[in-house]
Amino acid sequence: MGTILVVDDEPMILSVVEQCLARDGHRVFTATNGARALSLARRVNPDLAILDINMPGMSGLDVCQQLREDPTLCRILV
């Protein structure tokens, strides 16, 4: 199965999504903010990133833009 990065500032949402994806055999990494998401993306190079759009500080759209601009991360599906 794939490696998935889930980003949301709500811990309960992260927990539910992580459990559902892990149950299907995916490796799941979670982050509660954009900076942590980018750090994790560089470390684990996920196949897919699921991003919350409305987060304090760096939005999911900001994270997506930075992923697209990074040659090592631009292939990640968002």
Residue, then its C-alpha position, 0 to 999 in steps of 0.5 A: m500500500g501507499t504512504i500518506l501524509v495527513v495534515d489537519d489542525e484538529p487532532m480528532i480529525l487526524s485520528v479518525v482519518e489515520q485509523c481509516l487509512a491504516r486499517d486499509g494497510h497504508r503507512v500514515f504520517t500526520a502533522t498538525n501544521g504546515a511547517r511540520a507537514l513540509s518537514l515530514a514530506r521531505r523525510v518520508n516522501p509520501d505518495l499522497a498528501i491530504l491537506d486541510i485548507n484552513m489552518p492557522g499560520m500556513s494553509g493547506l494551499d500554502v503547503c501545496q504550493q511549496l510541495r509543487e515548487d520543490p523538485t524533490l516533492c512535486r510528484i506527491l499527489v495532493 
